[in-house]
Each structure stands twice: as structure tokens, then as C-alpha cells.
Amino acid sequence: MMMTTTQRILDLAAVAPASRGEDLVLLLREANELYQQGLQDLQRSVAARLGGLPTEELMLAANAAGMPCDASQDRDEVILLLALAEWEMTPAAMAYAEMAEDAARRGICLIPEE
């Protein structure tokens, strides 16, 4: 049986609270890669679903979804904003966000400090 992105992120998020140090970094790194993959997959789906709409309508939809955009952004950027708004409401994205926030509270972050 093939595991979905969502299932794997939820599994990683479930074991993260008991993980420490490098183990937590590895879990977070894998979850981040899956998060990005899920967003890219959804972006393709949104592009296919909304591809026929004029850019102005896409911009209105993005603004309505709480993802402000302006005329300087191209069509692909607006579609990405729409996909991000939709993705952030998925169980996988919410689990990843909570996992990353918990790791940050414990001093673990994928972005190195300068």
C-alpha cells in the first residue's frame, strides 16, 4: 500500500514530540520536503482547475482567500497564492506547521541562524 503525502506528514508529526536533536531535524526535513511536494501537487491541480479564468478574477479570488496580491504579480504567482491558501487548510499543512512551531520552541529550525 502506498502512503500519501498527508499520511506521512501526519505520521512524522505524531512522532516529533518525542524526538530530540538530530532525530527531530531529520523528521522536520522530511516533513518539509513533503510539505513542498504537497503544495506543488496542489498548485498543478489549481492551475488546471482555474486555468480558464482571467487573471483579474484569479486576483480577486486570491484577495478574498486572504492572500493579497497586486498587478505586479504574474498569473503563475497568483495561482500559487490560491494554492497556498487552499494547502494551508489541509490536515497535512496544519500538522507540519504545528510540528515546525514545536521544534522552533525547542530550538530546532531548518533555517540556520546568521
VEXDREN-2710 file (C-alpha; in Angstrom, 1 decimal):
% VEXDREN-2710
k/r/px/py/pz
1/MET/0.0/0.0/0.0
2/MET/1.3/3.4/-1.0
3/MET/1.4/6.1/1.7
4/THR/0.1/9.5/0.8
5/THR/1.9/12.8/1.5
6/THR/-0.7/13.6/4.1
7/GLN/-0.4/10.3/5.8
8/ARG/3.4/10.6/6.0
9/ILE/3.3/14.1/7.3
10/LEU/0.8/13.1/10.0
11/ASP/3.0/10.2/11.0
12/LEU/6.0/12.4/11.2
13/ALA/4.1/15.0/13.3
14/ALA/2.9/12.2/15.6
15/VAL/6.5/11.1/16.5
16/ALA/8.1/14.5/16.5
17/PRO/7.2/15.5/20.1
18/ALA/9.1/12.5/21.4
19/SER/12.1/13.2/19.2
20/ARG/15.2/15.3/20.1
21/GLY/18.2/16.8/18.4
22/GLU/19.3/15.4/15.1
23/ASP/16.4/13.0/15.0
24/LEU/14.0/15.9/15.2
25/VAL/15.9/17.7/12.5
26/LEU/15.6/14.7/10.2
27/LEU/11.9/14.4/10.8
28/LEU/11.4/18.1/10.2
29/ARG/13.5/18.0/7.0
30/GLU/11.4/15.1/5.6
31/ALA/8.2/16.8/6.6
32/ASN/9.3/20.0/4.9
33/GLU/10.1/18.2/1.7
34/LEU/6.7/16.5/1.8
35/TYR/5.0/19.9/2.5
36/GLN/6.7/21.4/-0.5
37/GLN/5.7/18.4/-2.6
38/GLY/2.1/18.6/-1.5
39/LEU/2.0/22.3/-2.3
40/GLN/3.4/21.8/-5.7
41/ASP/0.9/19.0/-6.4
42/LEU/-1.9/21.2/-5.3
43/GLN/-0.6/24.1/-7.4
44/ARG/-0.8/22.0/-10.5
45/SER/-4.3/21.0/-9.6
46/VAL/-5.4/24.6/-9.0
47/ALA/-3.7/25.7/-12.3
48/ALA/-5.7/23.0/-14.2
49/ARG/-8.9/23.8/-12.4
50/LEU/-8.7/27.6/-12.7
51/GLY/-6.7/27.9/-15.9
52/GLY/-9.5/29.3/-17.9
53/LEU/-10.3/32.2/-15.6
54/PRO/-9.0/35.7/-16.4
55/THR/-6.1/36.9/-14.3
56/GLU/-8.2/39.6/-12.8
57/GLU/-10.7/37.0/-11.4
58/LEU/-7.8/35.0/-10.0
59/MET/-6.5/38.1/-8.2
60/LEU/-10.0/38.8/-6.8
61/ALA/-10.2/35.1/-5.6
62/ALA/-6.7/35.4/-4.0
63/ASN/-7.5/38.6/-2.2
64/ALA/-10.8/37.0/-1.0
65/ALA/-8.8/34.0/0.3
66/GLY/-6.7/36.3/2.4
67/MET/-3.7/36.2/0.1
68/PRO/-3.2/39.8/-1.0
69/CYS/-1.8/40.3/-4.5
70/ASP/-1.3/43.1/-6.9
71/ALA/-0.9/43.9/-10.6
72/SER/2.9/43.3/-10.4
73/GLN/2.3/39.6/-9.9
74/ASP/2.0/37.4/-12.8
75/ARG/-0.6/34.7/-13.4
76/ASP/1.5/31.9/-12.0
77/GLU/2.2/33.8/-8.8
78/VAL/-1.5/34.4/-8.3
79/ILE/-2.3/30.7/-8.9
80/LEU/0.5/29.8/-6.3
81/LEU/-1.2/32.1/-3.8
82/LEU/-4.5/30.4/-4.4
83/ALA/-2.9/27.0/-4.0
84/LEU/-1.1/28.1/-0.8
85/ALA/-4.4/29.4/0.7
86/GLU/-6.0/26.1/0.0
87/TRP/-3.0/24.0/1.1
88/GLU/-2.6/25.8/4.4
89/MET/-6.1/24.5/5.4
90/THR/-5.2/20.8/4.8
91/PRO/-4.5/18.5/7.7
92/ALA/-1.0/17.9/6.3
93/ALA/-0.1/21.5/6.2
94/MET/-1.6/22.2/9.6
95/ALA/0.3/19.2/11.1
96/TYR/3.6/20.4/9.6
97/ALA/3.1/24.0/10.8
98/GLU/2.5/22.7/14.4
99/MET/5.5/20.4/14.1
100/ALA/7.7/23.2/12.9
101/GLU/6.5/25.6/15.6
102/ASP/7.0/23.0/18.4
103/ALA/10.5/22.3/17.0
104/ALA/11.3/26.0/17.0
105/ARG/10.2/26.3/20.6
106/ARG/12.7/23.6/21.4
107/GLY/15.5/25.4/19.4
108/ILE/15.3/23.3/16.2
109/CYS/14.9/25.1/12.9
110/LEU/15.7/24.2/9.3
111/ILE/16.8/27.8/8.6
112/PRO/20.3/28.4/10.0
113/GLU/20.8/31.4/12.2
114/GLU/23.2/34.0/11.0
END
